Amino acid sequence: MARADKQKKTSEPSLRRRRVPDRAPAPAPGLAVVTLELRSAASLRVRTLAGAVLPARLAPGFEPALADECLRDYRHVLAEIGADGEAVLLGALQTQRATSRDAHDAVELRGRRVELRAEDEIRLCVGKSVLRMDKSGTVRVTGQKMTLDVAAVVRFLSALVELP
């Protein structure tokens, strides 16, 4: 019976949890992949893939808005770890396709829905033609000629329509 109890005890998983160290060992100087954990006016903090938390700063040319985007989207960043343990952020690692130009210098966006948002104004310009939309709700189309090709009905819903 003692043997059966001994087998029972060894076959049961341990109820104790392993303690995860609060602090991972500091990484060796060199290149590392990190994620941003904190960004404020006064400080920047990153975490290595091994779990070490380090103070950081942006390399010259690293756009602060890109750092904000990396923090928000949990994007990986390439950093150089110095001998003092500070990380210098060199650039974001790309894990998705980017919008790019083709051989004819054209950019194409595809999706079920394409949405552009701006705080003040969206302006589309081609040659002498301009489509301008501002935050007050004003939409203005400017150009040399305008053609509307409509297969069904054209409706103008407005309190006032002025035609010169």
Phi and psi in radians as a Rosetta constraint file:
Dihedral C 1 N 2 CA 2 C 2 CIRCULARHARMONIC -1.080 0.35
Dihedral N 2 CA 2 C 2 N 3 CIRCULARHARMONIC -0.627 0.35
Dihedral C 2 N 3 CA 3 C 3 CIRCULARHARMONIC -1.150 0.35
Dihedral N 3 CA 3 C 3 N 4 CIRCULARHARMONIC -0.705 0.35
Dihedral C 3 N 4 CA 4 C 4 CIRCULARHARMONIC -1.119 0.35
Dihedral N 4 CA 4 C 4 N 5 CIRCULARHARMONIC -0.715 0.35
Dihedral C 4 N 5 CA 5 C 5 CIRCULARHARMONIC -1.116 0.35
Dihedral N 5 CA 5 C 5 N 6 CIRCULARHARMONIC -0.685 0.35
Dihedral C 5 N 6 CA 6 C 6 CIRCULARHARMONIC -1.135 0.35
Dihedral N 6 CA 6 C 6 N 7 CIRCULARHARMONIC -0.725 0.35
Dihedral C 6 N 7 CA 7 C 7 CIRCULARHARMONIC -1.141 0.35
Dihedral N 7 CA 7 C 7 N 8 CIRCULARHARMONIC -0.690 0.35
Dihedral C 7 N 8 CA 8 C 8 CIRCULARHARMONIC -1.077 0.35
Dihedral N 8 CA 8 C 8 N 9 CIRCULARHARMONIC -0.765 0.35
Dihedral C 8 N 9 CA 9 C 9 CIRCULARHARMONIC -1.141 0.35
Dihedral N 9 CA 9 C 9 N 10 CIRCULARHARMONIC -0.682 0.35
Dihedral C 9 N 10 CA 10 C 10 CIRCULARHARMONIC -1.347 0.35
Dihedral N 10 CA 10 C 10 N 11 CIRCULARHARMONIC -0.437 0.35
Dihedral C 10 N 11 CA 11 C 11 CIRCULARHARMONIC -1.465 0.35
Dihedral N 11 CA 11 C 11 N 12 CIRCULARHARMONIC -0.295 0.35
Dihedral C 11 N 12 CA 12 C 12 CIRCULARHARMONIC -1.379 0.35
Dihedral N 12 CA 12 C 12 N 13 CIRCULARHARMONIC 2.426 0.35
Dihedral C 12 N 13 CA 13 C 13 CIRCULARHARMONIC -1.181 0.35
Dihedral N 13 CA 13 C 13 N 14 CIRCULARHARMONIC 2.589 0.35
Dihedral C 13 N 14 CA 14 C 14 CIRCULARHARMONIC -1.163 0.35
Dihedral N 14 CA 14 C 14 N 15 CIRCULARHARMONIC 2.382 0.35
Dihedral C 14 N 15 CA 15 C 15 CIRCULARHARMONIC -1.477 0.35
Dihedral N 15 CA 15 C 15 N 16 CIRCULARHARMONIC -0.228 0.35
Dihedral C 15 N 16 CA 16 C 16 CIRCULARHARMONIC -1.344 0.35
Dihedral N 16 CA 16 C 16 N 17 CIRCULARHARMONIC 2.482 0.35
Dihedral C 16 N 17 CA 17 C 17 CIRCULARHARMONIC -1.670 0.35
Dihedral N 17 CA 17 C 17 N 18 CIRCULARHARMONIC 2.530 0.35
Dihedral C 17 N 18 CA 18 C 18 CIRCULARHARMONIC -1.275 0.35
Dihedral N 18 CA 18 C 18 N 19 CIRCULARHARMONIC 2.447 0.35
Dihedral C 18 N 19 CA 19 C 19 CIRCULARHARMONIC -1.467 0.35
Dihedral N 19 CA 19 C 19 N 20 CIRCULARHARMONIC 2.186 0.35
Dihedral C 19 N 20 CA 20 C 20 CIRCULARHARMONIC -1.478 0.35
Dihedral N 20 CA 20 C 20 N 21 CIRCULARHARMONIC 2.250 0.35
Dihedral C 20 N 21 CA 21 C 21 CIRCULARHARMONIC -1.064 0.35
Dihedral N 21 CA 21 C 21 N 22 CIRCULARHARMONIC 2.444 0.35
Dihedral C 21 N 22 CA 22 C 22 CIRCULARHARMONIC -1.159 0.35
Dihedral N 22 CA 22 C 22 N 23 CIRCULARHARMONIC -0.490 0.35
Dihedral C 22 N 23 CA 23 C 23 CIRCULARHARMONIC -2.341 0.35
Dihedral N 23 CA 23 C 23 N 24 CIRCULARHARMONIC 2.177 0.35
Dihedral C 23 N 24 CA 24 C 24 CIRCULARHARMONIC -1.329 0.35
Dihedral N 24 CA 24 C 24 N 25 CIRCULARHARMONIC 2.706 0.35
Dihedral C 24 N 25 CA 25 C 25 CIRCULARHARMONIC -1.086 0.35
Dihedral N 25 CA 25 C 25 N 26 CIRCULARHARMONIC 2.560 0.35
Dihedral C 25 N 26 CA 26 C 26 CIRCULARHARMONIC -1.122 0.35
Dihedral N 26 CA 26 C 26 N 27 CIRCULARHARMONIC 2.393 0.35
Dihedral C 26 N 27 CA 27 C 27 CIRCULARHARMONIC -1.281 0.35
Dihedral N 27 CA 27 C 27 N 28 CIRCULARHARMONIC 2.740 0.35
Dihedral C 27 N 28 CA 28 C 28 CIRCULARHARMONIC -1.266 0.35
Dihedral N 28 CA 28 C 28 N 29 CIRCULARHARMONIC 2.652 0.35
Dihedral C 28 N 29 CA 29 C 29 CIRCULARHARMONIC -1.005 0.35
Dihedral N 29 CA 29 C 29 N 30 CIRCULARHARMONIC 2.529 0.35
Dihedral C 29 N 30 CA 30 C 30 CIRCULARHARMONIC 2.446 0.35
Dihedral N 30 CA 30 C 30 N 31 CIRCULARHARMONIC -2.883 0.35
Dihedral C 30 N 31 CA 31 C 31 CIRCULARHARMONIC -1.445 0.35
Dihedral N 31 CA 31 C 31 N 32 CIRCULARHARMONIC 2.514 0.35
Dihedral C 31 N 32 CA 32 C 32 CIRCULARHARMONIC -2.615 0.35
Dihedral N 32 CA 32 C 32 N 33 CIRCULARHARMONIC 2.697 0.35
Dihedral C 32 N 33 CA 33 C 33 CIRCULARHARMONIC -1.670 0.35
Dihedral N 33 CA 33 C 33 N 34 CIRCULARHARMONIC 2.248 0.35
Dihedral C 33 N 34 CA 34 C 34 CIRCULARHARMONIC -2.340 0.35
Dihedral N 34 CA 34 C 34 N 35 CIRCULARHARMONIC 2.914 0.35
Dihedral C 34 N 35 CA 35 C 35 CIRCULARHARMONIC -2.176 0.35
Dihedral N 35 CA 35 C 35 N 36 CIRCULARHARMONIC 2.552 0.35
Dihedral C 35 N 36 CA 36 C 36 CIRCULARHARMONIC -1.343 0.35
Dihedral N 36 CA 36 C 36 N 37 CIRCULARHARMONIC 2.397 0.35
Dihedral C 36 N 37 CA 37 C 37 CIRCULARHARMONIC -1.954 0.35
Dihedral N 37 CA 37 C 37 N 38 CIRCULARHARMONIC -0.565 0.35
Dihedral C 37 N 38 CA 38 C 38 CIRCULARHARMONIC -2.598 0.35
Dihedral N 38 CA 38 C 38 N 39 CIRCULARHARMONIC 2.360 0.35
Dihedral C 38 N 39 CA 39 C 39 CIRCULARHARMONIC -2.448 0.35
Dihedral N 39 CA 39 C 39 N 40 CIRCULARHARMONIC 2.100 0.35
Dihedral C 39 N 40 CA 40 C 40 CIRCULARHARMONIC -2.374 0.35
Dihedral N 40 CA 40 C 40 N 41 CIRCULARHARMONIC 3.123 0.35
Dihedral C 40 N 41 CA 41 C 41 CIRCULARHARMONIC -1.090 0.35
Dihedral N 41 CA 41 C 41 N 42 CIRCULARHARMONIC -0.554 0.35
Dihedral C 41 N 42 CA 42 C 42 CIRCULARHARMONIC -1.711 0.35
Dihedral N 42 CA 42 C 42 N 43 CIRCULARHARMONIC -0.425 0.35
Dihedral C 42 N 43 CA 43 C 43 CIRCULARHARMONIC -2.588 0.35
Dihedral N 43 CA 43 C 43 N 44 CIRCULARHARMONIC 2.880 0.35
Dihedral C 43 N 44 CA 44 C 44 CIRCULARHARMONIC -2.477 0.35
Dihedral N 44 CA 44 C 44 N 45 CIRCULARHARMONIC 2.342 0.35
Dihedral C 44 N 45 CA 45 C 45 CIRCULARHARMONIC -2.340 0.35
Dihedral N 45 CA 45 C 45 N 46 CIRCULARHARMONIC 2.445 0.35
Dihedral C 45 N 46 CA 46 C 46 CIRCULARHARMONIC -2.234 0.35
Dihedral N 46 CA 46 C 46 N 47 CIRCULARHARMONIC 2.851 0.35
Dihedral C 46 N 47 CA 47 C 47 CIRCULARHARMONIC -2.204 0.35
Dihedral N 47 CA 47 C 47 N 48 CIRCULARHARMONIC 2.284 0.35
Dihedral C 47 N 48 CA 48 C 48 CIRCULARHARMONIC -1.350 0.35
Dihedral N 48 CA 48 C 48 N 49 CIRCULARHARMONIC 2.928 0.35
Dihedral C 48 N 49 CA 49 C 49 CIRCULARHARMONIC -1.113 0.35
Dihedral N 49 CA 49 C 49 N 50 CIRCULARHARMONIC -0.440 0.35
Dihedral C 49 N 50 CA 50 C 50 CIRCULARHARMONIC -1.413 0.35
Dihedral N 50 CA 50 C 50 N 51 CIRCULARHARMONIC -0.171 0.35
Dihedral C 50 N 51 CA 51 C 51 CIRCULARHARMONIC 1.831 0.35
Dihedral N 51 CA 51 C 51 N 52 CIRCULARHARMONIC -0.044 0.35
Dihedral C 51 N 52 CA 52 C 52 CIRCULARHARMONIC -1.265 0.35
Dihedral N 52 CA 52 C 52 N 53 CIRCULARHARMONIC 2.380 0.35
Dihedral C 52 N 53 CA 53 C 53 CIRCULARHARMONIC -1.771 0.35
Dihedral N 53 CA 53 C 53 N 54 CIRCULARHARMONIC 2.235 0.35
Dihedral C 53 N 54 CA 54 C 54 CIRCULARHARMONIC -2.294 0.35
Dihedral N 54 CA 54 C 54 N 55 CIRCULARHARMONIC 2.597 0.35
Dihedral C 54 N 55 CA 55 C 55 CIRCULARHARMONIC -1.224 0.35
Dihedral N 55 CA 55 C 55 N 56 CIRCULARHARMONIC 2.681 0.35
Dihedral C 55 N 56 CA 56 C 56 CIRCULARHARMONIC -2.559 0.35
Dihedral N 56 CA 56 C 56 N 57 CIRCULARHARMONIC 2.896 0.35
Dihedral C 56 N 57 CA 57 C 57 CIRCULARHARMONIC -2.556 0.35
Dihedral N 57 CA 57 C 57 N 58 CIRCULARHARMONIC 2.805 0.35
Dihedral C 57 N 58 CA 58 C 58 CIRCULARHARMONIC -1.484 0.35
Dihedral N 58 CA 58 C 58 N 59 CIRCULARHARMONIC 2.409 0.35
Dihedral C 58 N 59 CA 59 C 59 CIRCULARHARMONIC -1.224 0.35
Dihedral N 59 CA 59 C 59 N 60 CIRCULARHARMONIC 2.703 0.35
Dihedral C 59 N 60 CA 60 C 60 CIRCULARHARMONIC -0.986 0.35
Dihedral N 60 CA 60 C 60 N 61 CIRCULARHARMONIC 2.336 0.35
Dihedral C 60 N 61 CA 61 C 61 CIRCULARHARMONIC 1.612 0.35
Dihedral N 61 CA 61 C 61 N 62 CIRCULARHARMONIC -0.206 0.35
Dihedral C 61 N 62 CA 62 C 62 CIRCULARHARMONIC -1.394 0.35
Dihedral N 62 CA 62 C 62 N 63 CIRCULARHARMONIC 1.990 0.35
Dihedral C 62 N 63 CA 63 C 63 CIRCULARHARMONIC -1.214 0.35
Dihedral N 63 CA 63 C 63 N 64 CIRCULARHARMONIC 2.216 0.35
Dihedral C 63 N 64 CA 64 C 64 CIRCULARHARMONIC -0.980 0.35
Dihedral N 64 CA 64 C 64 N 65 CIRCULARHARMONIC -0.603 0.35
Dihedral C 64 N 65 CA 65 C 65 CIRCULARHARMONIC -1.136 0.35
Dihedral N 65 CA 65 C 65 N 66 CIRCULARHARMONIC -0.568 0.35
Dihedral C 65 N 66 CA 66 C 66 CIRCULARHARMONIC -1.177 0.35
Dihedral N 66 CA 66 C 66 N 67 CIRCULARHARMONIC -0.675 0.35
Dihedral C 66 N 67 CA 67 C 67 CIRCULARHARMONIC -1.085 0.35
Dihedral N 67 CA 67 C 67 N 68 CIRCULARHARMONIC -0.727 0.35
Dihedral C 67 N 68 CA 68 C 68 CIRCULARHARMONIC -1.077 0.35
Dihedral N 68 CA 68 C 68 N 69 CIRCULARHARMONIC -0.735 0.35
Dihedral C 68 N 69 CA 69 C 69 CIRCULARHARMONIC -1.121 0.35
Dihedral N 69 CA 69 C 69 N 70 CIRCULARHARMONIC -0.732 0.35
Dihedral C 69 N 70 CA 70 C 70 CIRCULARHARMONIC -1.120 0.35
Dihedral N 70 CA 70 C 70 N 71 CIRCULARHARMONIC -0.675 0.35
Dihedral C 70 N 71 CA 71 C 71 CIRCULARHARMONIC -1.136 0.35
Dihedral N 71 CA 71 C 71 N 72 CIRCULARHARMONIC -0.820 0.35
Dihedral C 71 N 72 CA 72 C 72 CIRCULARHARMONIC -1.129 0.35
Dihedral N 72 CA 72 C 72 N 73 CIRCULARHARMONIC -0.701 0.35
Dihedral C 72 N 73 CA 73 C 73 CIRCULARHARMONIC -1.696 0.35
Dihedral N 73 CA 73 C 73 N 74 CIRCULARHARMONIC 0.084 0.35
Dihedral C 73 N 74 CA 74 C 74 CIRCULARHARMONIC 0.967 0.35
Dihedral N 74 CA 74 C 74 N 75 CIRCULARHARMONIC 0.717 0.35
Dihedral C 74 N 75 CA 75 C 75 CIRCULARHARMONIC -1.429 0.35
Dihedral N 75 CA 75 C 75 N 76 CIRCULARHARMONIC 2.550 0.35
Dihedral C 75 N 76 CA 76 C 76 CIRCULARHARMONIC -1.316 0.35
Dihedral N 76 CA 76 C 76 N 77 CIRCULARHARMONIC 2.561 0.35
Dihedral C 76 N 77 CA 77 C 77 CIRCULARHARMONIC -2.259 0.35
Dihedral N 77 CA 77 C 77 N 78 CIRCULARHARMONIC 2.484 0.35
Dihedral C 77 N 78 CA 78 C 78 CIRCULARHARMONIC -1.543 0.35
Dihedral N 78 CA 78 C 78 N 79 CIRCULARHARMONIC 2.262 0.35
Dihedral C 78 N 79 CA 79 C 79 CIRCULARHARMONIC -2.328 0.35
Dihedral N 79 CA 79 C 79 N 80 CIRCULARHARMONIC 2.665 0.35
Dihedral C 79 N 80 CA 80 C 80 CIRCULARHARMONIC -1.806 0.35
Dihedral N 80 CA 80 C 80 N 81 CIRCULARHARMONIC 2.132 0.35
Dihedral C 80 N 81 CA 81 C 81 CIRCULARHARMONIC -1.598 0.35
Dihedral N 81 CA 81 C 81 N 82 CIRCULARHARMONIC 2.159 0.35
Dihedral C 81 N 82 CA 82 C 82 CIRCULARHARMONIC -1.485 0.35
Dihedral N 82 CA 82 C 82 N 83 CIRCULARHARMONIC 2.974 0.35
Dihedral C 82 N 83 CA 83 C 83 CIRCULARHARMONIC -1.101 0.35
Dihedral N 83 CA 83 C 83 N 84 CIRCULARHARMONIC -0.451 0.35
Dihedral C 83 N 84 CA 84 C 84 CIRCULARHARMONIC -1.443 0.35
Dihedral N 84 CA 84 C 84 N 85 CIRCULARHARMONIC -0.036 0.35
Dihedral C 84 N 85 CA 85 C 85 CIRCULARHARMONIC 1.535 0.35
Dihedral N 85 CA 85 C 85 N 86 CIRCULARHARMONIC 0.072 0.35
Dihedral C 85 N 86 CA 86 C 86 CIRCULARHARMONIC -1.553 0.35
Dihedral N 86 CA 86 C 86 N 87 CIRCULARHARMONIC 2.443 0.35
Dihedral C 86 N 87 CA 87 C 87 CIRCULARHARMONIC -1.704 0.35
Dihedral N 87 CA 87 C 87 N 88 CIRCULARHARMONIC 2.323 0.35
Dihedral C 87 N 88 CA 88 C 88 CIRCULARHARMONIC -1.890 0.35
Dihedral N 88 CA 88 C 88 N 89 CIRCULARHARMONIC 2.034 0.35
Dihedral C 88 N 89 CA 89 C 89 CIRCULARHARMONIC -1.337 0.35
Dihedral N 89 CA 89 C 89 N 90 CIRCULARHARMONIC 2.146 0.35
Dihedral C 89 N 90 CA 90 C 90 CIRCULARHARMONIC -1.723 0.35
Dihedral N 90 CA 90 C 90 N 91 CIRCULARHARMONIC -0.617 0.35
Dihedral C 90 N 91 CA 91 C 91 CIRCULARHARMONIC 3.083 0.35
Dihedral N 91 CA 91 C 91 N 92 CIRCULARHARMONIC 2.821 0.35
Dihedral C 91 N 92 CA 92 C 92 CIRCULARHARMONIC -1.507 0.35
Dihedral N 92 CA 92 C 92 N 93 CIRCULARHARMONIC 2.489 0.35
Dihedral C 92 N 93 CA 93 C 93 CIRCULARHARMONIC -1.494 0.35
Dihedral N 93 CA 93 C 93 N 94 CIRCULARHARMONIC 2.269 0.35
Dihedral C 93 N 94 CA 94 C 94 CIRCULARHARMONIC -1.551 0.35
Dihedral N 94 CA 94 C 94 N 95 CIRCULARHARMONIC 2.217 0.35
Dihedral C 94 N 95 CA 95 C 95 CIRCULARHARMONIC -2.128 0.35
Dihedral N 95 CA 95 C 95 N 96 CIRCULARHARMONIC 0.054 0.35
Dihedral C 95 N 96 CA 96 C 96 CIRCULARHARMONIC -2.329 0.35
Dihedral N 96 CA 96 C 96 N 97 CIRCULARHARMONIC 2.752 0.35
Dihedral C 96 N 97 CA 97 C 97 CIRCULARHARMONIC -1.113 0.35
Dihedral N 97 CA 97 C 97 N 98 CIRCULARHARMONIC 2.487 0.35
Dihedral C 97 N 98 CA 98 C 98 CIRCULARHARMONIC -1.784 0.35
Dihedral N 98 CA 98 C 98 N 99 CIRCULARHARMONIC 2.767 0.35
Dihedral C 98 N 99 CA 99 C 99 CIRCULARHARMONIC -1.225 0.35
Dihedral N 99 CA 99 C 99 N 100 CIRCULARHARMONIC 2.260 0.35
Dihedral C 99 N 100 CA 100 C 100 CIRCULARHARMONIC -2.455 0.35
Dihedral N 100 CA 100 C 100 N 101 CIRCULARHARMONIC 2.961 0.35
Dihedral C 100 N 101 CA 101 C 101 CIRCULARHARMONIC -1.651 0.35
Dihedral N 101 CA 101 C 101 N 102 CIRCULARHARMONIC 2.541 0.35
Dihedral C 101 N 102 CA 102 C 102 CIRCULARHARMONIC -1.595 0.35
Dihedral N 102 CA 102 C 102 N 103 CIRCULARHARMONIC -2.988 0.35
Dihedral C 102 N 103 CA 103 C 103 CIRCULARHARMONIC -1.102 0.35
Dihedral N 103 CA 103 C 103 N 104 CIRCULARHARMONIC -0.395 0.35
Dihedral C 103 N 104 CA 104 C 104 CIRCULARHARMONIC -1.723 0.35
Dihedral N 104 CA 104 C 104 N 105 CIRCULARHARMONIC 0.251 0.35
Dihedral C 104 N 105 CA 105 C 105 CIRCULARHARMONIC 1.124 0.35
Dihedral N 105 CA 105 C 105 N 106 CIRCULARHARMONIC 0.518 0.35
Dihedral C 105 N 106 CA 106 C 106 CIRCULARHARMONIC -1.787 0.35
Dihedral N 106 CA 106 C 106 N 107 CIRCULARHARMONIC 2.521 0.35
Dihedral C 106 N 107 CA 107 C 107 CIRCULARHARMONIC -1.996 0.35
Dihedral N 107 CA 107 C 107 N 108 CIRCULARHARMONIC 2.318 0.35
Dihedral C 107 N 108 CA 108 C 108 CIRCULARHARMONIC -2.242 0.35
Dihedral N 108 CA 108 C 108 N 109 CIRCULARHARMONIC 2.294 0.35
Dihedral C 108 N 109 CA 109 C 109 CIRCULARHARMONIC -1.959 0.35
Dihedral N 109 CA 109 C 109 N 110 CIRCULARHARMONIC 2.298 0.35
Dihedral C 109 N 110 CA 110 C 110 CIRCULARHARMONIC -2.239 0.35
Dihedral N 110 CA 110 C 110 N 111 CIRCULARHARMONIC 2.564 0.35
Dihedral C 110 N 111 CA 111 C 111 CIRCULARHARMONIC 3.031 0.35
Dihedral N 111 CA 111 C 111 N 112 CIRCULARHARMONIC 2.935 0.35
Dihedral C 111 N 112 CA 112 C 112 CIRCULARHARMONIC -1.091 0.35
Dihedral N 112 CA 112 C 112 N 113 CIRCULARHARMONIC -0.574 0.35
Dihedral C 112 N 113 CA 113 C 113 CIRCULARHARMONIC -2.578 0.35
Dihedral N 113 CA 113 C 113 N 114 CIRCULARHARMONIC 2.272 0.35
Dihedral C 113 N 114 CA 114 C 114 CIRCULARHARMONIC -1.953 0.35
Dihedral N 114 CA 114 C 114 N 115 CIRCULARHARMONIC 2.209 0.35
Dihedral C 114 N 115 CA 115 C 115 CIRCULARHARMONIC -2.222 0.35
Dihedral N 115 CA 115 C 115 N 116 CIRCULARHARMONIC 2.256 0.35
Dihedral C 115 N 116 CA 116 C 116 CIRCULARHARMONIC -1.967 0.35
Dihedral N 116 CA 116 C 116 N 117 CIRCULARHARMONIC 2.322 0.35
Dihedral C 116 N 117 CA 117 C 117 CIRCULARHARMONIC -2.243 0.35
Dihedral N 117 CA 117 C 117 N 118 CIRCULARHARMONIC 2.449 0.35
Dihedral C 117 N 118 CA 118 C 118 CIRCULARHARMONIC -2.470 0.35
Dihedral N 118 CA 118 C 118 N 119 CIRCULARHARMONIC 2.632 0.35
Dihedral C 118 N 119 CA 119 C 119 CIRCULARHARMONIC -1.319 0.35
Dihedral N 119 CA 119 C 119 N 120 CIRCULARHARMONIC -0.666 0.35
Dihedral C 119 N 120 CA 120 C 120 CIRCULARHARMONIC -1.964 0.35
Dihedral N 120 CA 120 C 120 N 121 CIRCULARHARMONIC -0.823 0.35
Dihedral C 120 N 121 CA 121 C 121 CIRCULARHARMONIC -2.801 0.35
Dihedral N 121 CA 121 C 121 N 122 CIRCULARHARMONIC 2.538 0.35
Dihedral C 121 N 122 CA 122 C 122 CIRCULARHARMONIC -2.061 0.35
Dihedral N 122 CA 122 C 122 N 123 CIRCULARHARMONIC 2.297 0.35
Dihedral C 122 N 123 CA 123 C 123 CIRCULARHARMONIC -2.319 0.35
Dihedral N 123 CA 123 C 123 N 124 CIRCULARHARMONIC 2.167 0.35
Dihedral C 123 N 124 CA 124 C 124 CIRCULARHARMONIC -1.921 0.35
Dihedral N 124 CA 124 C 124 N 125 CIRCULARHARMONIC 2.152 0.35
Dihedral C 124 N 125 CA 125 C 125 CIRCULARHARMONIC -2.218 0.35
Dihedral N 125 CA 125 C 125 N 126 CIRCULARHARMONIC 2.317 0.35
Dihedral C 125 N 126 CA 126 C 126 CIRCULARHARMONIC -2.479 0.35
Dihedral N 126 CA 126 C 126 N 127 CIRCULARHARMONIC 1.979 0.35
Dihedral C 126 N 127 CA 127 C 127 CIRCULARHARMONIC 0.995 0.35
Dihedral N 127 CA 127 C 127 N 128 CIRCULARHARMONIC -2.141 0.35
Dihedral C 127 N 128 CA 128 C 128 CIRCULARHARMONIC -1.635 0.35
Dihedral N 128 CA 128 C 128 N 129 CIRCULARHARMONIC 0.082 0.35
Dihedral C 128 N 129 CA 129 C 129 CIRCULARHARMONIC -1.729 0.35
Dihedral N 129 CA 129 C 129 N 130 CIRCULARHARMONIC 2.405 0.35
Dihedral C 129 N 130 CA 130 C 130 CIRCULARHARMONIC -2.440 0.35
Dihedral N 130 CA 130 C 130 N 131 CIRCULARHARMONIC 2.326 0.35
Dihedral C 130 N 131 CA 131 C 131 CIRCULARHARMONIC -2.007 0.35
Dihedral N 131 CA 131 C 131 N 132 CIRCULARHARMONIC 2.085 0.35
Dihedral C 131 N 132 CA 132 C 132 CIRCULARHARMONIC -2.196 0.35
Dihedral N 132 CA 132 C 132 N 133 CIRCULARHARMONIC 2.266 0.35
Dihedral C 132 N 133 CA 133 C 133 CIRCULARHARMONIC -2.226 0.35
Dihedral N 133 CA 133 C 133 N 134 CIRCULARHARMONIC 2.275 0.35
Dihedral C 133 N 134 CA 134 C 134 CIRCULARHARMONIC -2.076 0.35
Dihedral N 134 CA 134 C 134 N 135 CIRCULARHARMONIC 3.032 0.35
Dihedral C 134 N 135 CA 135 C 135 CIRCULARHARMONIC -1.207 0.35
Dihedral N 135 CA 135 C 135 N 136 CIRCULARHARMONIC -0.291 0.35
Dihedral C 135 N 136 CA 136 C 136 CIRCULARHARMONIC -1.385 0.35
Dihedral N 136 CA 136 C 136 N 137 CIRCULARHARMONIC -0.153 0.35
Dihedral C 136 N 137 CA 137 C 137 CIRCULARHARMONIC 1.752 0.35
Dihedral N 137 CA 137 C 137 N 138 CIRCULARHARMONIC 0.072 0.35
Dihedral C 137 N 138 CA 138 C 138 CIRCULARHARMONIC -1.417 0.35
Dihedral N 138 CA 138 C 138 N 139 CIRCULARHARMONIC 2.262 0.35
Dihedral C 138 N 139 CA 139 C 139 CIRCULARHARMONIC -2.067 0.35
Dihedral N 139 CA 139 C 139 N 140 CIRCULARHARMONIC 2.228 0.35
Dihedral C 139 N 140 CA 140 C 140 CIRCULARHARMONIC -2.275 0.35
Dihedral N 140 CA 140 C 140 N 141 CIRCULARHARMONIC 2.241 0.35
Dihedral C 140 N 141 CA 141 C 141 CIRCULARHARMONIC -1.955 0.35
Dihedral N 141 CA 141 C 141 N 142 CIRCULARHARMONIC 2.154 0.35
Dihedral C 141 N 142 CA 142 C 142 CIRCULARHARMONIC -2.156 0.35
Dihedral N 142 CA 142 C 142 N 143 CIRCULARHARMONIC 2.367 0.35
Dihedral C 142 N 143 CA 143 C 143 CIRCULARHARMONIC -3.089 0.35
Dihedral N 143 CA 143 C 143 N 144 CIRCULARHARMONIC 3.133 0.35
Dihedral C 143 N 144 CA 144 C 144 CIRCULARHARMONIC -1.420 0.35
Dihedral N 144 CA 144 C 144 N 145 CIRCULARHARMONIC -0.675 0.35
Dihedral C 144 N 145 CA 145 C 145 CIRCULARHARMONIC -2.467 0.35
Dihedral N 145 CA 145 C 145 N 146 CIRCULARHARMONIC 2.754 0.35
Dihedral C 145 N 146 CA 146 C 146 CIRCULARHARMONIC -2.460 0.35
Dihedral N 146 CA 146 C 146 N 147 CIRCULARHARMONIC 2.332 0.35
Dihedral C 146 N 147 CA 147 C 147 CIRCULARHARMONIC -2.197 0.35
Dihedral N 147 CA 147 C 147 N 148 CIRCULARHARMONIC 2.280 0.35
Dihedral C 147 N 148 CA 148 C 148 CIRCULARHARMONIC -1.953 0.35
Dihedral N 148 CA 148 C 148 N 149 CIRCULARHARMONIC 2.033 0.35
Dihedral C 148 N 149 CA 149 C 149 CIRCULARHARMONIC -1.839 0.35
Dihedral N 149 CA 149 C 149 N 150 CIRCULARHARMONIC 1.877 0.35
Dihedral C 149 N 150 CA 150 C 150 CIRCULARHARMONIC -2.214 0.35
Dihedral N 150 CA 150 C 150 N 151 CIRCULARHARMONIC 2.262 0.35
Dihedral C 150 N 151 CA 151 C 151 CIRCULARHARMONIC -1.440 0.35
Dihedral N 151 CA 151 C 151 N 152 CIRCULARHARMONIC -0.382 0.35
Dihedral C 151 N 152 CA 152 C 152 CIRCULARHARMONIC -2.106 0.35
Dihedral N 152 CA 152 C 152 N 153 CIRCULARHARMONIC -2.148 0.35
Dihedral C 152 N 153 CA 153 C 153 CIRCULARHARMONIC -1.809 0.35
Dihedral N 153 CA 153 C 153 N 154 CIRCULARHARMONIC 2.496 0.35
Dihedral C 153 N 154 CA 154 C 154 CIRCULARHARMONIC -1.866 0.35
Dihedral N 154 CA 154 C 154 N 155 CIRCULARHARMONIC 2.184 0.35
Dihedral C 154 N 155 CA 155 C 155 CIRCULARHARMONIC -2.091 0.35
Dihedral N 155 CA 155 C 155 N 156 CIRCULARHARMONIC 2.345 0.35
Dihedral C 155 N 156 CA 156 C 156 CIRCULARHARMONIC -1.948 0.35
Dihedral N 156 CA 156 C 156 N 157 CIRCULARHARMONIC 1.996 0.35
Dihedral C 156 N 157 CA 157 C 157 CIRCULARHARMONIC -1.852 0.35
Dihedral N 157 CA 157 C 157 N 158 CIRCULARHARMONIC 1.871 0.35
Dihedral C 157 N 158 CA 158 C 158 CIRCULARHARMONIC -2.768 0.35
Dihedral N 158 CA 158 C 158 N 159 CIRCULARHARMONIC 2.698 0.35
Dihedral C 158 N 159 CA 159 C 159 CIRCULARHARMONIC -1.283 0.35
Dihedral N 159 CA 159 C 159 N 160 CIRCULARHARMONIC -0.479 0.35
Dihedral C 159 N 160 CA 160 C 160 CIRCULARHARMONIC -2.609 0.35
Dihedral N 160 CA 160 C 160 N 161 CIRCULARHARMONIC 2.309 0.35
Dihedral C 160 N 161 CA 161 C 161 CIRCULARHARMONIC -2.112 0.35
Dihedral N 161 CA 161 C 161 N 162 CIRCULARHARMONIC 2.142 0.35
Dihedral C 161 N 162 CA 162 C 162 CIRCULARHARMONIC -1.901 0.35
Dihedral N 162 CA 162 C 162 N 163 CIRCULARHARMONIC 2.250 0.35
Dihedral C 162 N 163 CA 163 C 163 CIRCULARHARMONIC -2.154 0.35
Dihedral N 163 CA 163 C 163 N 164 CIRCULARHARMONIC 2.274 0.35
